[in-house]
Amino acid sequence: MKVVDTNIYLANIVCILEENYKVVIPVSGNSMSPFLCGGRDFVMLEKPSHKERKRGQIVLYKRAGGQFVLHRIQKMTGSYFYAIGDGQTKVEGPLSLSQICAQVCMIQRKGKWISGKDFWSCFFKIIWIRVIPLRRVMIKIWAVLSMYGKK
């Protein structure tokens, strides 16, 4: 197995997307948990559309320091956006719209491809993005319920 630097890997993915291909990549990290989990889920990326940028959309963007991040758009203001991971309580931004490298068009969650119109996709896109102050408590409740579900 060959280990590749994530920033180099994703920079090459962005080049492929510029040629209008779609690319599937594994989710890494847990900032998008509980909806997306590293080591379990995959996302299909496509070249970003200027017309489709909206609240709740999952995008891949590049921070000023060069790090690639996969988060949801929390809000848009002019030529800037604010982003947050589903498992986070702190919003990042303002970020320039030019930092968006890709948008998620499909998700493979727990081995099944979903287009974003299922219950959980809509919940995280519409409701979860609006309850940021309550997330810390809700994530703890989610964790407790998940432990009981495993027994």
Disulfide bonds with the S-S distance in Angstrom:
none
